[in-house]
Amino acid sequence: MPRGSSFDSKMGGKRAENPLRTLLRLLKYYKSCKAQLIIAVIGILVYSAATTLTYYMLDPLVSVLENGMNADMARYATLLIAMAALYAVGVGTNYLFNRLMLTCGARVMCTMRKEMFAKMQKLPISFFDGRTHGELMSYYTNDIDAVRELVQGSITQMLISVTSLIAYIAMMIYLSIPLFFVVIVMCITIFYVVKIIGGKSRKNFARQQKSISRVNGYIEEMMEGQKVVKVFNHEQAGLAAFDEMNEELCAVATRANTFANIVGPIMNNLSHIFYALICTVGVLLAAPVPGEPFLAEGTFFARYQILLVESAALIAFLQYIRQFAHRSSQISQQFNAILLALAGAERVFALMDMPAEVDEGTVTLVNVTEQNGTLTETDHRTGKWAWKRDGELIPLRGEVTFKDVDFSYDGVKRVLNDVTLYAKPGQKIAFVGSTGAGKTTITNLINRFYDITDGTITYDGIPIREIKKDALRSSLGMVLQDTHLFTGTVMENIRYGKLDATDEECIRAAKVANAHFFISHLPDGYNTQLVADGANLSQGQRQLLSIARAAVSDPPVLILDEATSSIDTRTEKLIEKGMDALMKGRTVFVIAHRLSTVRNANCIMVLENGEIIERGEHDALIAERGKYYQLYTGAFELT
């Protein structure tokens, strides 16, 4: 799938289509810690109630002071002790629910990372072909980090703020309905401010996540290709391209954070305005003109005027309005953090919703024993394999057949056209041709990295679409032109071809590939640690390890895609005998630019523009004086 596809648009090119649905999907991950979540929510409710009551305690405390503390010293002490107890409850519950929510959040992130990594293992090769490493890593860094901020902080703070607001509203209604009408006006104003600014903020945060992904992808690509950059003096061109993307990120991030950061000051100033307004209204209600009732007796407001006659009640109400404004400001700030997190979560969920690699196969690969020509399935490794198809055991021989195969990567331009070939067990089939002729594509179709457009491919007489992909690939050994080694020891990298291989089997495979000599001279031999894709080895040594990794898997079919391209002529001669031993009795597909390496092939296929134009043994093709003859006599290496 090419870059700039509809998938990329969906992943970050526009605002979240349904933030509520994304949030609800995210909250489903808390099912794994339901008990802790319930306890945490109860703790939050208790915390909100305790902190709310501490402000209400100001009412009776001030009343005691107004009446003279000496007259009721015991009540004053009791109120102080009660207030201290409420503070203690608040501190205890605060620690409890924060600890539980952090534990739940860590578990949620662990589950999400696991699901995302597992999904990536199931995605087709085409998904990875169209994206840089940096773009892929952006899911695990920027997007997941944004979600982490949400599940480990913002959700907790939002719950506290919301429950506290509800408690404050209840107490304000209890203290004074007239003043609460002012609070309603305040709430409506806050709602529209958050709605207008929040919508713009959400849109720009989504664009920011996409820009970060592009920048990371470019940095990753440039760091991996620094040698090429310096060889061709592309430092300035690379810097110019980076500046353009970086400026775009800067502009988008500025817009996103501008809208996010102006909410706080706006809310702060609104809170001051409403605080002053409530003070004014409260004083007017609490201080009627001497000798005249402030409101006519029997009216609605007159029935509640008594609630604010005492200054203590007004003080408590003002404390609640102050905390109400503070919590409202917190919610507006958390709202922007949540929008950023939801933009990242939407990208993650879009990745998880990508169609997995289709595997409609039913034929499996099993270990068998053979006695008097009869195959019997067994659960232990025997070195003999068979395809299990509808209860029937078919010996694994390594016969591969292409018949009238067409293929296109994009559904428009054909890469292979009417390809037919037969590979008998034990044969060595070589593919030669210029770059882009379709050589590597054929091997990619054998292991079903891609599915054919038309025609049939059979393996031991079984259409490969009927074979489960893991079973199919278990029967194949591949040595790729671009080697990839993992962080770990040399022994672990060889064992990657067969995870249950013993040390002796790994050493034997290294000897077959003629890698044992150089491994023995490494600082720690087979226990030498490899880092950065084997950067502490030469390219040829890495290629030898790749061959040893294929050898230890002991597959019936080998695919060698430019397997000796990074090995000098002398080293190539050293491993020829080992490779011959490795290929003995196996079906081997070889792609080589060095035509001297395929002279002993049973059949050489010459490809041009996705078609097989010549086929046969080396001597027969030379005698025909066709394309192969021109390639062989013109140059021993194709470019």
TARA-V241190 format. One record per pair of residues at least 24 apart in sequence whose C-alpha atoms are under 7 Angstrom apart, sorted by the first residue. I is the first residue (numbers start at 1). J is the second residue. If there is no record, write none. Layout:
i: <I;I>
j: <J;J>
This chain:
i: <1;1;1;2;3;3;11;11;12;12;12;12;12;13;13;14;14;14;15;15;15;16;16;19;22;22;23;29;30;30;33;36;37;40;40;40;40;43;43;43;44;44;44;45;47;47;47;47;48;48;48;49;50;50;50;50;51;51;51;52;52;54;54;55;55;56;57;58;58;59;59;59;62;63;101;101;102;105;105;109;116;119;122;122;123;123;124;124;125;132;132;133;133;134;134;134;134;135;135;135;135;138;138;139;143;143;143;144;146;146;146;147;147;147;150;150;154;154;158;158;161;161;165;165;168;168;172;175;175;175;176;176;178;179;179;182;186;194;197;198;200;201;201;201;201;202;202;204;204;204;205;205;205;206;207;208;208;208;209;211;212;215;215;260;263;264;264;267;268;271;275;282;286;359;359;360;360;361;361;361;361;362;362;362;363;363;363;363;363;363;364;364;364;364;365;396;397;397;397;398;398;398;398;398;398;398;399;399;399;399;399;400;400;400;400;401;401;401;402;402;402;403;403;403;404;404;405;405;405;405;406;406;406;406;407;407;407;408;415;416;416;417;417;418;419;419;424;425;425;426;426;426;426;427;427;427;427;428;428;428;428;428;428;429;429;429;429;429;429;429;430;430;430;430;430;430;430;430;431;431;431;431;431;431;432;432;432;432;432;432;433;433;433;434;434;435;437;437;437;437;438;438;439;440;443;447;447;475;475;475;476;476;476;476;477;477;477;477;477;477;478;478;478;478;479;479;479;479;479;479;479;480;480;480;480;481;481;481;481;483;483;483;484;485;485;486;487;487;487;487;488;488;489;489;489;489;489;490;490;490;490;490;491;491;494;494;494;495;496;497;497;497;497;498;498;505;506;509;509;509;510;512;512;512;513;513;513;513;513;513;514;514;514;515;515;539;540;540;551;556;556;557;557;557;558;558;558;559;559;559;560;560;560;561;561;561;562;562;593;593;594;594;594;595;595;595;596>
j: <126;127;130;130;130;131;347;350;206;207;209;210;347;207;210;203;206;207;202;203;206;343;346;342;342;346;342;108;104;108;104;100;101;96;97;100;101;93;96;97;93;97;160;163;89;90;93;94;160;163;164;167;86;87;89;90;86;87;90;167;168;83;86;316;319;316;83;312;316;312;313;316;312;312;152;156;152;151;152;148;352;352;356;357;356;357;356;357;449;217;221;217;220;216;217;218;220;213;214;216;217;213;216;348;344;345;348;344;340;341;344;341;344;345;338;341;334;338;331;334;327;331;324;327;320;324;317;307;313;317;304;307;301;278;282;278;274;332;259;336;259;256;259;260;336;339;340;252;255;256;256;340;343;343;252;249;252;253;344;249;249;245;246;336;332;329;333;329;329;325;321;314;310;468;469;465;466;465;466;467;468;466;467;468;387;388;389;466;467;468;388;467;468;471;471;460;425;460;556;425;459;460;556;557;586;587;423;424;425;459;460;424;458;459;460;457;458;459;456;457;458;455;456;457;455;456;452;454;455;456;452;453;454;455;452;453;454;453;610;610;611;610;611;611;611;612;587;586;587;584;585;586;587;586;587;588;602;587;588;589;601;602;603;588;589;590;601;602;603;604;589;590;591;598;601;603;604;605;590;591;592;604;605;606;591;592;593;605;606;607;606;607;608;638;639;639;607;608;609;610;607;610;591;561;559;472;473;555;556;557;555;556;557;558;550;553;555;557;558;559;550;558;559;560;546;547;550;559;560;561;563;560;561;562;563;561;562;563;565;542;543;546;533;533;534;533;530;531;532;533;529;530;526;527;528;529;530;526;527;528;529;530;526;527;545;548;549;549;549;549;550;552;553;552;553;552;552;548;551;552;548;578;579;582;544;547;548;575;578;579;574;575;578;544;545;566;566;567;582;586;587;586;587;588;587;588;589;588;589;590;589;590;591;590;591;592;591;592;637;638;636;637;638;632;636;637;636>
